[in-house]
Amino acid sequence: MMAGSAKKILFTHFQELEQEELDDLCSLLETRLPADGRSEVPKGRSRKAVYVALACRLIDSYGEAQALAVAAELLGRVSSLDRAEALLRATQTYLDQRKRENEEKELLRKKYIDGVIEKLKVQEAEKIGFGQRFDLTERYPKLVFVKSHNQPAGRMHEIMSSGRKHREVRAPVPMYSYSSVPELFNPDKQGHTARIIVIQGAAGIGKTVLARKIMLDWAMGKLFQDRFEYVFYVQCRDSDQLPGYPVMADLLLQSYMQMPKAHLGSVVDLGKVLFLIDGFDKLRHPLFLPSGNDKPLQCAQKSLLRRTLLSKSSIIITTRPAALEKLRQCVKIQRLEEMVGFSEDDRKEYFNKFFGSAELGAQVFQVIRERPALHSMCFIPTVCWVICRVLKLQMERGEDLTNAPRTMALLFITFLSSFIKQQNSAATQPAQDTLKRVCTLAKDGLYENKTQFTEEDLHKHGLSLVHIQSLLQSKDLFHKDTSDLNIYSFAHSIFQDFFAALFYVLRDNDEPTDHAMNPDQALSGLLSDYMKRDQNHLLLTVRLIFGFGNTEAVKRMGEHLEWKILSGTKTNLLPWIKEQIKDSSDFLSDYLMDLLYCLHEIQDEEFTKIALESFDKIHIGRQMDTMDMKVLLFCFKNSAPIQNLNISQFKLEAEDVKSLIPWTQKCSSLT
């Protein structure tokens, strides 16, 4: 409470009254106070209780400044003018003091806001720009949110699950509905406003950039201005490294130190405060487990998450889906949203901004629309950046964009070759050994659902940061997350999928890789695991392995990177996918569609034709987007004529109908 508060001033002056004067004041107040249904001014209590009740009733009815003025007027009627004038002088002193304090608070708030804008407006692109800096107000398209009910469905690949949400949100009867950041604190149908909001999303989908953008938009007066006086950003990854014995103030001011700790208490007591807690999944200690021996930092983190000390505050927490159940053990989630990346319009906007003009951006984007394997992954900001970089380099070299990569494997091979230059012969074998170890690290992380690696993980695989960065000839593709934290990661989880896939197909210059089992057994084990319902997180790795079987991918990898692929890869993949397609039902399930994407990734007509020998009837009962249709048409083109095609439950776009016509004419039965 502020020194010399209105309540304290009223109490001090009321206690100077005689009993008769106090009774008269109570009677006058009963006639003056608004008839709002509140209890009458108390009588018959102790004098102290009456003073407190009078002060509270006046302030509740009139507000602090007006309550003091009304009290002075009434004192002049029930007591001496001297007492009334004394109250007026105390009131003026109080108002002057409050004005100074408010001006000081506003100055501190402005300084805090200016510091936020200065730090965030030009943002280091940690995972999207590979060390480049960009203006967060100009280079940030909107990301799609959907309300999530978080129905568990096994270990779905986070990235691919997000992509699937895009299709489901556009379905004729949508399973999900769009949300937006400004709507996060809107009341629900029952009129309840959430105070604890969780935003889940796959690694690299843009959660951290979103959290910082929310804070920047607030600071710039574009978001939540009437709702929050202050917004604080807490990065879980860095909070574990706070020195000494940190308390709540250290946690809140770890990133933005423009505010004295002494002022922080009065700020958070206001209640109009939002805490952005970014990356719950990156906490290095088990907050969700009960313990009586928490260190000060853990106590501060738990208090913040559970709002035990700051109960009036609102909280937005970001996390990967894998940590959601642990988070539920810490807090009661009142609203759950899921980030699913860029919408179609957002992708176009990103290309326009990257290439500097709508005309050039549209031209390049059309090239990608003709490549369903790439376009279907463009909801990921990092993939958009990789695609734009690869195509821009091609344009700078004067190459025709029609020669742009058509598959995910080719895209990342081309991208990596822009970093990695050919080694001299003396360095080739050590580099090959390091590459095998990096691939093993990526594969082990994939099976352990791990995207961050410790120093111990690197040592276990005979690696160091210097070894890996020397191999990749980049400090960004694999990096240390912070300067004082020995945690390492690939620039994006999709790079980890790439190197994990490479583990199964890579060979030495003369001999196969030294797997714990022979290469055929390793690949068979992966494919067997992928078939299990709870191992869908392997989906992208399997798709990339098919991409490595593409003739052009093998050629580019050998010529540009000096990485050689096992010659029997396609031979091992063919009987497996042929059997999987044969065993699939006629209904076009998500699993069967994923298999068709694998065939599209390999881009081998003869391979596809053999794999689809049993693909003679199909029932399309699922929602499909244009990219799904292009993959399906690729398979129709390279298979025997479809005997029975059922599209009765599928709402087709005009473009899709036109594309299907040549194949429907060959069908014996069309429904």
C-alpha positions as CSV (number, residue, x, y, z in Angstrom):
1,M,0.0,0.0,0.0
2,M,1.2,3.5,-0.8
3,A,2.6,5.6,2.1
4,G,0.0,8.1,3.2
5,S,-2.8,6.3,1.3
6,A,-6.3,7.7,1.2
7,K,-7.6,5.0,3.6
8,K,-4.8,5.8,6.1
9,I,-5.6,9.6,5.9
10,L,-9.3,9.1,6.5
11,F,-8.6,6.7,9.4
12,T,-6.2,9.3,11.0
13,H,-8.7,12.1,10.8
14,F,-11.8,10.1,11.8
15,Q,-10.1,8.9,15.1
16,E,-9.8,12.6,16.2
17,L,-13.6,12.9,16.3
18,E,-15.6,12.8,19.5
19,Q,-18.2,10.0,19.8
20,E,-21.1,12.4,19.1
21,E,-19.3,13.8,16.0
22,L,-18.7,10.3,14.8
23,D,-22.3,9.4,15.2
24,D,-23.4,12.5,13.3
25,L,-20.9,11.6,10.5
26,C,-22.3,8.1,10.2
27,S,-25.9,9.5,10.0
28,L,-24.9,12.0,7.3
29,L,-23.1,9.4,5.3
30,E,-26.2,7.2,5.2
31,T,-28.0,9.9,3.4
32,R,-25.1,10.7,1.0
33,L,-23.8,7.3,0.0
34,P,-25.3,5.8,-3.2
35,A,-28.2,3.4,-2.8
36,D,-26.2,0.5,-4.3
37,G,-27.5,-2.3,-2.1
38,R,-24.4,-2.4,0.2
39,S,-24.6,-2.6,3.9
40,E,-25.3,0.5,5.9
41,V,-22.5,2.4,7.8
42,P,-21.8,0.2,10.8
43,K,-22.9,1.3,14.3
44,G,-22.3,-0.2,17.7
45,R,-18.9,-1.6,16.8
46,S,-15.6,-0.6,18.3
47,R,-14.5,2.9,17.3
48,K,-11.6,1.5,15.4
49,A,-13.8,-0.8,13.4
50,V,-16.1,2.1,12.5
51,Y,-13.2,4.2,11.3
52,V,-12.0,1.4,9.0
53,A,-15.6,0.7,7.7
54,L,-16.2,4.4,7.1
55,A,-13.0,4.8,5.1
56,C,-13.6,1.7,3.0
57,R,-17.2,2.6,2.3
58,L,-16.3,6.1,1.1
59,I,-13.5,4.9,-1.1
60,D,-15.6,2.0,-2.6
61,S,-18.4,4.5,-3.4
62,Y,-16.4,7.5,-4.7
63,G,-12.9,6.5,-5.4
64,E,-9.9,7.8,-3.4
65,A,-9.7,11.5,-4.5
66,Q,-13.5,12.1,-4.3
67,A,-13.8,10.2,-1.0
68,L,-11.3,12.6,0.6
69,A,-13.3,15.6,-0.7
70,V,-16.6,14.3,0.5
71,A,-15.1,13.5,3.9
72,A,-13.7,17.0,4.2
73,E,-17.1,18.5,3.4
74,L,-18.8,16.4,6.0
75,L,-16.2,17.1,8.7
76,G,-16.9,20.7,8.2
77,R,-20.6,20.1,9.1
78,V,-20.1,17.7,12.1
79,S,-16.9,19.1,13.6
80,S,-14.7,22.2,13.4
81,L,-13.5,23.9,10.2
82,D,-9.9,23.4,11.4
83,R,-10.3,19.7,11.1
84,A,-11.9,20.0,7.7
85,E,-9.1,22.2,6.5
86,A,-6.5,19.9,8.0
87,L,-8.0,17.0,6.0
88,L,-8.0,19.2,2.8
89,R,-4.3,19.9,3.4
90,A,-3.6,16.2,3.9
91,T,-5.6,15.5,0.8
92,Q,-3.6,17.9,-1.3
93,T,-0.3,16.5,0.0
94,Y,-1.6,13.0,-0.8
95,L,-2.7,13.9,-4.3
96,D,0.6,15.7,-5.0
97,Q,2.5,12.6,-3.7
98,R,0.3,10.3,-5.8
99,K,0.9,12.5,-8.9
100,R,4.7,12.3,-8.4
101,E,4.6,8.6,-7.9
102,N,2.4,8.1,-10.9
103,E,4.7,10.2,-13.0
104,E,7.7,8.2,-11.7
105,K,5.9,4.9,-12.5
106,E,4.9,6.1,-15.9
107,L,8.5,7.2,-16.6
108,L,9.7,3.7,-15.5
109,R,7.1,2.1,-17.6
110,K,8.1,4.1,-20.6
111,K,11.7,3.2,-20.0
112,Y,10.8,-0.4,-19.7
113,I,8.7,-0.3,-22.9
114,D,11.4,1.5,-24.8
115,G,13.9,-1.2,-23.7
116,V,11.6,-3.9,-24.9
117,I,11.1,-2.3,-28.3
118,E,14.9,-1.6,-28.7
119,K,15.7,-5.3,-27.9
120,L,12.9,-6.9,-29.8
121,K,12.2,-4.8,-32.9
122,V,15.4,-6.0,-34.6
123,Q,15.5,-9.6,-33.6
124,E,18.3,-12.1,-34.0
125,A,16.9,-14.9,-36.2
126,E,18.1,-17.8,-34.1
127,K,16.6,-20.6,-36.2
128,I,15.0,-19.0,-39.2
129,G,17.7,-16.7,-40.5
130,F,20.9,-18.5,-39.6
131,G,22.4,-15.5,-37.9
132,Q,20.7,-12.9,-40.0
133,R,18.9,-10.0,-38.3
134,F,15.4,-8.9,-39.3
135,D,12.7,-6.4,-38.3
136,L,10.1,-8.3,-36.3
137,T,7.5,-5.8,-37.3
138,E,8.1,-6.3,-41.0
139,R,9.2,-9.9,-41.5
140,Y,6.6,-11.6,-39.4
141,P,3.5,-13.0,-41.1
142,K,0.6,-14.3,-39.0
143,L,0.8,-17.9,-37.8
144,V,-2.4,-20.0,-37.7
145,F,-3.8,-21.0,-34.3
146,V,-6.4,-23.7,-33.8
147,K,-8.3,-24.5,-30.6
148,S,-6.9,-27.8,-29.4
149,H,-8.6,-30.4,-27.3
150,N,-5.4,-32.4,-27.2
151,Q,-6.8,-35.9,-27.9
152,P,-3.8,-38.2,-27.5
153,A,-3.0,-40.1,-30.7
154,G,0.3,-41.9,-30.0
155,R,3.6,-40.3,-30.8
156,M,2.6,-38.4,-33.8
157,H,5.4,-36.5,-35.6
158,E,5.0,-33.0,-34.3
159,I,5.7,-31.3,-37.7
160,M,3.5,-33.6,-39.7
161,S,0.7,-33.4,-37.2
162,S,0.7,-29.6,-37.5
163,G,0.5,-29.9,-41.3
164,R,-2.5,-32.2,-41.0
165,K,-4.3,-29.6,-38.9
166,H,-4.3,-27.3,-41.9
167,R,-6.3,-29.8,-43.9
168,E,-8.7,-30.5,-41.0
169,V,-9.4,-26.8,-40.3
170,R,-10.4,-26.3,-44.0
171,A,-12.7,-29.4,-44.0
172,P,-16.4,-28.9,-44.9
173,V,-17.2,-29.7,-41.3
174,P,-14.0,-28.4,-39.6
175,M,-12.6,-30.4,-36.7
176,Y,-10.8,-27.3,-35.5
177,S,-11.5,-23.5,-35.6
178,Y,-9.1,-20.7,-36.2
179,S,-8.0,-18.4,-33.4
180,S,-5.9,-15.3,-33.2
181,V,-3.7,-13.7,-30.6
182,P,-6.1,-10.7,-29.9
183,E,-8.8,-13.3,-29.2
184,L,-6.9,-15.2,-26.6
185,F,-8.4,-13.4,-23.6
186,N,-11.9,-13.1,-25.0
187,P,-14.6,-14.6,-22.8
188,D,-15.9,-18.1,-23.8
189,K,-19.6,-18.9,-24.3
190,Q,-20.1,-19.1,-20.6
191,G,-18.6,-15.7,-20.1
192,H,-15.4,-17.0,-18.5
193,T,-12.0,-15.3,-19.4
194,A,-9.0,-17.6,-19.3
195,R,-6.1,-16.5,-17.1
196,I,-3.8,-19.5,-17.9
197,I,-3.4,-20.0,-21.6
198,V,-1.1,-22.7,-23.1
199,I,0.1,-22.5,-26.8
200,Q,1.6,-25.8,-27.9
201,G,3.4,-26.3,-31.2
202,A,6.1,-28.4,-32.8
203,A,9.7,-27.6,-32.4
204,G,10.7,-24.8,-34.8
205,I,7.1,-23.8,-35.6
206,G,7.6,-20.3,-34.3
207,K,6.6,-20.3,-30.6
208,T,9.5,-18.2,-29.3
209,V,9.2,-15.7,-32.1
210,L,5.4,-15.5,-31.4
211,A,6.0,-14.9,-27.7
212,R,8.4,-12.1,-28.5
213,K,6.1,-10.7,-31.1
214,I,3.3,-10.5,-28.5
215,M,5.5,-8.6,-26.2
216,L,6.7,-6.2,-29.0
217,D,3.1,-5.6,-30.2
218,W,2.1,-4.8,-26.6
219,A,5.1,-2.4,-26.2
220,M,4.2,-0.7,-29.5
221,G,0.6,-0.2,-28.4
222,K,-0.9,-2.6,-30.9
223,L,-2.1,-5.4,-28.5
224,F,-3.7,-5.8,-25.0
225,Q,-3.2,-2.1,-24.2
226,D,-6.4,-1.9,-22.1
227,R,-5.9,-5.3,-20.5
228,F,-2.2,-5.2,-19.3
229,E,-0.1,-2.5,-17.8
230,Y,3.0,-4.7,-18.0
231,V,4.1,-7.8,-20.0
232,F,7.1,-9.8,-18.8
233,Y,8.9,-12.4,-20.8
234,V,10.5,-15.5,-19.1
235,Q,12.6,-17.8,-21.2
236,C,12.7,-21.2,-19.4
237,R,15.8,-22.3,-21.2
238,D,17.8,-19.4,-19.8
239,S,16.2,-19.1,-16.4
240,D,18.0,-22.3,-15.2
241,Q,21.3,-20.4,-15.5
242,L,20.5,-17.4,-13.2
243,P,23.4,-16.9,-10.8
244,G,23.3,-17.0,-7.0
245,Y,20.0,-17.5,-5.3
246,P,17.4,-16.0,-7.7
247,V,14.0,-15.0,-6.5
248,M,10.8,-14.0,-8.4
249,A,12.2,-10.6,-9.4
250,D,15.3,-12.1,-11.0
251,L,13.1,-14.5,-12.9
252,L,10.9,-11.8,-14.3
253,L,13.7,-9.3,-15.1
254,Q,16.2,-11.8,-16.6
255,S,15.8,-10.5,-20.1
256,Y,14.8,-6.8,-19.5
257,M,16.6,-5.1,-16.7
258,Q,15.2,-1.5,-17.2
259,M,13.2,-1.7,-14.0
260,P,14.4,-1.5,-10.4
261,K,13.5,-4.6,-8.4
262,A,12.0,-2.4,-5.7
263,H,9.4,-1.1,-8.2
264,L,8.5,-4.6,-9.4
265,G,6.3,-5.4,-6.4
266,S,3.9,-2.5,-6.9
267,V,3.7,-3.4,-10.6
268,V,2.7,-7.0,-10.2
269,D,0.3,-6.2,-7.4
270,L,-1.8,-4.2,-9.9
271,G,-3.1,-7.4,-11.4
272,K,-3.0,-6.0,-15.0
273,V,0.2,-8.0,-15.7
274,L,0.8,-10.7,-18.4
275,F,3.6,-13.2,-18.1
276,L,4.9,-14.9,-21.2
277,I,6.6,-18.1,-20.1
278,D,8.4,-19.4,-23.2
279,G,9.6,-23.0,-23.7
280,F,8.3,-24.9,-20.7
281,D,9.6,-28.1,-22.4
282,K,13.2,-26.7,-22.1
283,L,13.2,-26.6,-18.3
284,R,16.1,-28.8,-17.1
285,H,14.6,-29.9,-13.8
286,P,11.3,-31.7,-13.0
287,L,9.0,-29.0,-11.7
288,F,6.1,-31.3,-12.1
289,L,7.3,-33.7,-9.4
290,P,6.4,-33.0,-5.8
291,S,9.4,-32.1,-3.6
292,G,10.1,-30.4,-0.4
293,N,13.7,-29.4,-1.2
294,D,13.2,-27.0,-4.0
295,K,15.9,-24.4,-4.6
296,P,14.9,-20.7,-4.7
297,L,14.7,-20.7,-8.5
298,Q,12.4,-23.8,-8.6
299,C,10.2,-22.1,-6.0
300,A,10.0,-18.9,-8.0
301,Q,9.2,-20.9,-11.2
302,K,6.5,-22.9,-9.5
303,S,4.9,-19.9,-7.9
304,L,4.8,-18.1,-11.2
305,L,3.3,-21.0,-13.1
306,R,0.7,-21.8,-10.3
307,R,0.0,-18.1,-9.7
308,T,0.4,-18.7,-5.9
309,L,2.1,-15.3,-5.3
310,L,0.7,-13.4,-8.3
311,S,-2.9,-14.7,-8.4
312,K,-4.2,-11.6,-10.2
313,S,-1.9,-12.1,-13.2
314,S,-2.5,-13.7,-16.5
315,I,-0.1,-16.2,-18.1
316,I,0.7,-17.5,-21.6
317,I,2.9,-20.6,-21.6
318,T,4.5,-22.0,-24.8
319,T,5.5,-25.7,-25.0
320,R,6.1,-28.6,-27.3
321,P,3.3,-31.2,-27.3
322,A,5.6,-33.8,-25.7
323,A,5.8,-31.7,-22.5
324,L,2.1,-31.0,-22.2
325,E,1.2,-33.7,-19.8
326,K,4.1,-32.6,-17.5
327,L,2.7,-29.1,-17.7
328,R,-0.7,-30.3,-16.7
329,Q,0.8,-31.5,-13.4
330,C,1.9,-28.0,-12.7
331,V,-1.0,-25.9,-13.7
332,K,-4.7,-26.1,-14.5
333,I,-4.9,-25.1,-18.2
334,Q,-7.9,-22.9,-18.8
335,R,-7.4,-22.5,-22.6
336,L,-5.3,-24.6,-25.0
337,E,-4.3,-23.4,-28.4
338,E,-2.1,-25.1,-31.0
339,M,0.2,-23.3,-33.5
340,V,0.1,-24.9,-36.9
341,G,2.3,-22.5,-38.8
342,F,1.6,-20.5,-41.9
343,S,-1.7,-20.5,-43.8
344,E,-1.7,-20.3,-47.6
345,D,-2.0,-16.5,-47.6
346,D,0.8,-16.3,-45.0
347,R,3.1,-18.4,-47.2
348,K,2.5,-16.0,-50.1
349,E,3.1,-13.0,-47.9
350,Y,6.4,-14.6,-46.6
351,F,7.6,-15.1,-50.2
352,N,6.6,-11.6,-51.2
353,K,8.6,-10.1,-48.3
354,F,11.6,-12.3,-48.8
355,F,12.0,-11.5,-52.5
356,G,11.1,-7.8,-52.0
357,S,8.1,-7.6,-54.4
358,A,4.7,-9.2,-54.8
359,E,5.4,-10.0,-58.5
360,L,8.6,-11.9,-57.9
361,G,7.3,-13.5,-54.8
362,A,4.2,-14.8,-56.6
363,Q,6.4,-16.1,-59.5
364,V,8.6,-18.1,-57.1
365,F,5.7,-19.2,-55.0
366,Q,4.0,-20.7,-58.1
367,V,7.1,-22.8,-58.7
368,I,6.7,-24.2,-55.2
369,R,3.0,-24.8,-55.7
370,E,3.9,-27.1,-58.5
371,R,6.0,-29.1,-56.1
372,P,3.6,-30.7,-53.6
373,A,6.4,-32.2,-51.5
374,L,7.7,-28.8,-50.8
375,H,4.5,-26.8,-50.7
376,S,3.0,-29.2,-48.2
377,M,5.8,-28.3,-45.7
378,C,5.7,-24.6,-46.2
379,F,3.6,-24.1,-43.1
380,I,6.9,-24.4,-41.3
381,P,8.7,-20.9,-41.2
382,T,12.1,-22.5,-41.4
383,V,11.2,-24.5,-44.4
384,C,9.9,-21.4,-46.1
385,W,13.3,-19.7,-45.4
386,V,15.3,-22.7,-46.7
387,I,13.2,-22.8,-49.9
388,C,13.5,-19.1,-50.5
389,R,17.3,-19.2,-49.9
390,V,17.8,-22.1,-52.3
391,L,15.7,-20.5,-55.0
392,K,17.4,-17.1,-54.5
393,L,20.8,-18.7,-54.9
394,Q,19.6,-20.4,-58.1
395,M,18.4,-17.1,-59.5
396,E,21.7,-15.4,-58.6
397,R,23.5,-18.1,-60.5
398,G,21.2,-17.5,-63.5
399,E,19.7,-21.0,-63.3
400,D,16.1,-21.7,-64.5
401,L,13.7,-22.1,-61.6
402,T,12.1,-25.0,-63.4
403,N,15.2,-26.9,-62.2
404,A,14.4,-26.2,-58.6
405,P,14.3,-29.2,-56.3
406,R,11.0,-31.2,-56.4
407,T,11.4,-33.2,-53.2
408,M,12.3,-32.6,-49.5
409,A,15.5,-34.6,-49.8
410,L,16.7,-32.7,-52.9
411,L,15.8,-29.4,-51.2
412,F,18.0,-30.0,-48.2
413,I,20.8,-31.6,-50.2
414,T,20.9,-28.4,-52.3
415,F,20.7,-26.3,-49.2
416,L,23.5,-28.0,-47.4
417,S,25.7,-28.0,-50.5
418,S,25.5,-24.1,-50.3
419,F,27.3,-24.4,-47.0
420,I,29.5,-27.5,-47.3
421,K,32.3,-27.3,-49.9
422,Q,34.1,-30.4,-51.0
423,Q,36.9,-31.6,-48.7
424,N,40.4,-32.3,-49.9
425,S,41.3,-35.9,-50.1
426,A,43.3,-35.9,-46.9
427,A,40.3,-34.7,-44.9
428,T,37.7,-36.9,-46.6
429,Q,37.9,-39.9,-44.3
430,P,37.8,-38.0,-40.9
431,A,34.9,-36.0,-42.3
432,Q,33.1,-39.2,-43.2
433,D,33.6,-40.6,-39.7
434,T,32.2,-37.4,-38.2
435,L,29.2,-37.5,-40.5
436,K,28.4,-41.0,-39.5
437,R,28.6,-40.0,-35.8
438,V,26.3,-36.9,-36.4
439,C,23.8,-39.2,-38.2
440,T,23.9,-41.6,-35.2
441,L,23.3,-38.7,-32.8
442,A,20.3,-37.5,-34.8
443,K,18.9,-41.0,-35.1
444,D,19.2,-41.7,-31.3
445,G,17.6,-38.4,-30.5
446,L,14.7,-39.2,-32.8
447,Y,14.0,-42.5,-31.0
448,E,14.4,-40.7,-27.6
449,N,12.1,-37.8,-28.7
450,K,15.1,-35.5,-28.0
451,T,15.9,-32.3,-30.0
452,Q,18.4,-30.9,-27.5
453,F,21.7,-32.6,-26.7
454,T,24.0,-32.3,-23.7
455,E,27.8,-32.3,-23.7
456,E,27.5,-35.9,-22.4
457,D,25.4,-36.9,-25.5
458,L,28.1,-35.5,-27.8
459,H,30.9,-37.2,-26.0
460,K,28.9,-40.5,-26.0
461,H,29.0,-40.3,-29.8
462,G,32.6,-39.2,-30.0
463,L,31.6,-35.7,-31.1
464,S,32.3,-32.1,-30.1
465,L,30.7,-28.8,-31.3
466,V,34.0,-28.0,-33.2
467,H,33.9,-31.4,-35.0
468,I,30.3,-30.9,-36.1
469,Q,30.6,-27.3,-37.2
470,S,33.8,-28.1,-39.0
471,L,32.0,-30.9,-40.9
472,L,29.0,-28.7,-41.8
473,Q,31.2,-25.6,-42.3
474,S,28.6,-23.5,-40.5
475,K,28.0,-22.4,-36.9
476,D,24.3,-22.3,-37.4
477,L,23.2,-25.7,-38.7
478,F,24.2,-27.2,-35.3
479,H,24.9,-24.8,-32.5
480,K,25.1,-24.2,-28.8
481,D,21.8,-22.9,-27.6
482,T,23.2,-20.2,-25.2
483,S,26.6,-19.0,-24.4
484,D,26.5,-20.3,-20.8
485,L,24.5,-23.4,-21.2
486,N,26.0,-26.6,-22.6
487,I,22.9,-27.6,-24.6
488,Y,23.2,-28.2,-28.3
489,S,20.7,-28.6,-31.1
490,F,20.2,-28.7,-34.9
491,A,19.0,-25.4,-36.4
492,H,15.6,-27.0,-36.7
493,S,14.2,-30.5,-35.9
494,I,13.8,-31.1,-39.7
495,F,17.6,-31.1,-40.0
496,Q,17.7,-33.7,-37.4
497,D,15.2,-35.8,-39.4
498,F,17.4,-35.3,-42.4
499,F,20.6,-36.7,-40.7
500,A,18.6,-39.4,-39.0
501,A,17.4,-40.6,-42.4
502,L,20.9,-40.4,-43.8
503,F,22.0,-42.8,-41.0
504,Y,20.1,-45.6,-42.7
505,V,21.4,-45.1,-46.3
506,L,24.9,-43.7,-45.9
507,R,28.0,-45.7,-46.9
508,D,31.8,-45.1,-46.8
509,N,33.7,-44.5,-50.0
510,D,34.4,-48.3,-50.2
511,E,32.3,-50.0,-47.6
512,P,28.9,-49.7,-45.9
513,T,28.6,-47.8,-42.7
514,D,29.4,-49.4,-39.5
515,H,25.9,-49.9,-38.0
516,A,25.4,-52.0,-34.9
517,M,23.6,-54.3,-37.3
518,N,24.1,-54.5,-41.1
519,P,22.4,-51.7,-43.1
520,D,19.6,-53.9,-44.4
521,Q,18.7,-54.8,-40.8
522,A,18.9,-51.2,-39.6
523,L,16.5,-50.0,-42.3
524,S,14.2,-53.0,-41.8
525,G,14.0,-52.2,-38.1
526,L,13.1,-48.6,-38.8
527,L,10.4,-49.5,-41.3
528,S,9.0,-52.1,-38.8
529,D,8.9,-49.4,-36.1
530,Y,7.2,-47.0,-38.4
531,M,4.4,-49.4,-39.0
532,K,3.5,-49.3,-35.3
533,R,0.6,-47.0,-34.5
534,D,2.6,-45.1,-31.8
535,Q,5.7,-44.5,-33.9
536,N,4.3,-41.9,-36.3
537,H,7.1,-39.5,-35.2
538,L,9.3,-41.5,-37.7
539,L,7.1,-40.4,-40.6
540,L,9.4,-37.6,-42.0
541,T,12.5,-39.7,-41.6
542,V,11.0,-42.5,-43.6
543,R,9.8,-40.1,-46.3
544,L,13.3,-38.6,-46.6
545,I,14.8,-42.1,-46.9
546,F,12.6,-42.6,-50.0
547,G,13.9,-39.2,-51.2
548,F,17.5,-40.4,-50.9
549,G,16.6,-43.2,-53.3
550,N,15.9,-40.7,-56.0
551,T,18.5,-40.9,-58.8
552,E,19.1,-37.1,-58.9
553,A,19.4,-37.0,-55.1
554,V,22.1,-39.7,-55.2
555,K,24.0,-37.9,-57.9
556,R,23.9,-34.4,-56.2
557,M,24.9,-35.9,-52.9
558,G,27.9,-37.5,-54.4
559,E,28.9,-34.6,-56.6
560,H,28.4,-31.7,-54.2
561,L,28.8,-33.3,-50.8
562,E,30.9,-36.4,-51.5
563,W,28.3,-38.4,-49.5
564,K,27.5,-41.8,-51.0
565,I,24.3,-43.7,-50.7
566,L,24.0,-47.5,-50.3
567,S,23.3,-49.0,-53.6
568,G,20.6,-51.4,-52.3
569,T,18.4,-48.7,-50.7
570,K,15.7,-48.8,-53.4
571,T,15.8,-52.5,-53.6
572,N,15.0,-52.7,-49.8
573,L,12.3,-50.1,-49.9
574,L,10.3,-51.5,-52.8
575,P,9.0,-54.8,-51.3
576,W,8.2,-53.0,-48.0
577,I,6.0,-50.2,-49.5
578,K,4.4,-52.6,-52.0
579,E,3.3,-54.8,-49.2
580,Q,2.1,-51.9,-47.1
581,I,-0.1,-50.6,-49.9
582,K,-1.4,-54.0,-50.6
583,D,-2.4,-54.5,-47.0
584,S,-4.0,-51.1,-46.7
585,S,-7.8,-50.9,-47.0
586,D,-9.4,-49.4,-50.1
587,F,-10.2,-46.3,-47.9
588,L,-7.6,-43.6,-48.4
589,S,-6.4,-43.3,-44.8
590,D,-3.8,-40.9,-43.5
591,Y,-1.3,-43.8,-43.4
592,L,-1.9,-44.7,-47.0
593,M,-1.7,-41.1,-48.0
594,D,1.7,-40.9,-46.2
595,L,2.9,-43.9,-48.3
596,L,1.8,-42.1,-51.5
597,Y,3.9,-39.1,-50.4
598,C,6.8,-41.5,-50.0
599,L,6.4,-42.6,-53.6
600,H,6.1,-39.0,-54.7
601,E,9.4,-38.2,-52.8
602,I,11.4,-40.9,-54.7
603,Q,10.2,-39.6,-58.1
604,D,10.8,-42.9,-59.9
605,E,8.0,-43.9,-62.3
606,E,9.0,-47.6,-62.6
607,F,9.5,-47.9,-58.9
608,T,6.0,-46.3,-58.3
609,K,4.4,-48.5,-60.9
610,I,5.6,-51.7,-59.2
611,A,4.7,-50.5,-55.7
612,L,1.1,-49.7,-56.9
613,E,0.4,-53.0,-58.6
614,S,-2.4,-53.7,-56.2
615,F,-3.7,-50.1,-56.2
616,D,-6.7,-50.8,-58.4
617,K,-9.6,-49.4,-56.3
618,I,-9.7,-46.4,-53.9
619,H,-12.3,-44.7,-51.8
620,I,-11.5,-41.0,-51.1
621,G,-13.4,-40.3,-47.9
622,R,-11.0,-37.9,-46.3
623,Q,-10.5,-34.2,-46.7
624,M,-7.7,-33.4,-49.2
625,D,-6.0,-30.2,-50.2
626,T,-4.5,-29.4,-53.6
627,M,-1.1,-30.8,-52.7
628,D,-2.7,-34.1,-51.7
629,M,-4.5,-34.2,-55.0
630,K,-1.2,-33.7,-56.9
631,V,0.4,-36.5,-55.1
632,L,-2.6,-38.7,-55.8
633,L,-2.6,-37.8,-59.5
634,F,1.2,-38.6,-59.6
635,C,0.4,-42.1,-58.4
636,F,-2.6,-42.5,-60.7
637,K,-0.3,-41.5,-63.6
638,N,2.2,-44.2,-62.7
639,S,-0.1,-47.0,-61.8
640,A,-2.3,-49.4,-63.7
641,P,-5.8,-48.1,-64.5
642,I,-7.9,-47.7,-61.4
643,Q,-10.8,-50.1,-61.5
644,N,-13.0,-48.5,-58.9
645,L,-12.8,-44.8,-57.8
646,N,-15.2,-43.6,-55.1
647,I,-15.3,-39.8,-54.5
648,S,-18.9,-39.6,-53.3
649,Q,-17.9,-38.3,-49.9
650,F,-15.2,-35.9,-51.1
651,K,-15.9,-32.3,-51.8
652,L,-13.8,-31.5,-54.9
653,E,-12.6,-28.1,-55.9
654,A,-13.0,-27.2,-59.6
655,E,-9.3,-27.5,-60.3
656,D,-9.3,-31.0,-58.7
657,V,-12.3,-32.1,-60.8
658,K,-10.5,-31.0,-64.0
659,S,-7.3,-32.8,-63.0
660,L,-9.2,-36.0,-62.2
661,I,-11.1,-36.2,-65.5
662,P,-8.4,-38.1,-67.5
663,W,-8.2,-40.8,-64.8
664,T,-11.9,-41.1,-64.2
665,Q,-12.4,-41.9,-67.9
666,K,-10.2,-45.0,-67.4
667,C,-12.1,-46.2,-64.3
668,S,-14.4,-49.2,-64.7
669,S,-16.6,-47.9,-61.9
670,L,-16.9,-44.3,-60.6
671,T,-19.1,-43.4,-57.7
